[in-house]
């Protein structure tokens, strides 16, 4: 049976179209209005408030917490400072990504790890020989994400200026509506943003406090449809869409290494040992088989494809999550996994896995598009990600 989050008493009445989505056994809003347009524009022009409580959350505590985490994730946890947050994937013994999430340092020997998928059993399988405890706090900790150019002003109003000095991927503690919360400067939109973590029993006053503080700044409750467009613009991957977790892939070809997902920068091979290290050292000696790249679909080419059937270009109304072939001439060289029309960039963009051996500088690509039930191709070019990368995200 699907569960509701600790914020559902507030989000439920606001969800006018009853557009609910499943997320880790919970129901969350797809959109609060008939379309997600206003929610998306709040992310980029004011502020949007998301309920992200369904994320899995694990507290790791003990004198060996650093050693243990250094063993299971690819980042160098020994260099993680107090109140710092690391984004990291973790791999199986063959160097293939199982999941990705954030790791926050709470004290010298305490961390909290978030993930999209359940990882408790895997963490406990790796804990043997380490003086640590791993506790699943997923159900007891609620979370909100406040994203957009006005996010700092809203949180400062709600916390008496507590986030003014919080740097990108750092955290602090503060009071909202008289309740102690942990605030991380993180998010899934590629914009200025924060995530607020609080005990589930105190969730509703936090929502109320942020809505009141955010009213002069245009805060808008937002759902998963708007978030999906924003995360594609930010070039951020989504599990089960842009990659298959290694432990659930039924064939080897569905598995991906960090480098193949554009996450090579998160791998610290100088560490003595961690899960998958030997395989990743070997991969470094050769070229990764795949590359995750950004694609921009050529507008004039799209117009030509549709004009042949007497139609203007039909743009997707929501982000799509499906495998779409990508070609160089008559040869398929990869596939796109996520795409959308970007309102802020006025461009049709996609994330694509491209075969490294087929890539050449300035090569011409085509992405398959379906026009009136027929498969056609529109020209596309490789572009750097993130597609959208405002300075305010880090400043």
Secondary structure, 3 states (H helix, E strand, C coil): CCECCCCHHHHHHHCCCCEEEEECCEEEEEECCCCCHHHHHHHHHCEEEEECCCCEEEEEECCCHHHHHHHHCCCCHHHCCCCEEEEEEEECCCCCEEEEEEEEEEECCEEEEEECCCCHHHHHHCCCCCCCEEEECCCCEEEEEEECCCHHHHHHHHHCCCCCCCCCCEEEEEEECCEEEEEECCCCCCCCEEEEEEEHHHHHHHHHHHHHHHHHHCEEECCHHHHHHHHHHCCCCCECCCECCHHHCCCHHHCCCCHHHCCHHHCCCCCCCCCCHHHHHHHHCCCCCEEEEEEEECHHHHHHHHHCCCCCCCCCCCCECCCEEEEECCEEEEEEEEEEEECCCCEEEEEEEEEHHHCCCCCCEEEEEEECCEEEEEEEEEECCCCCCCHHHCC
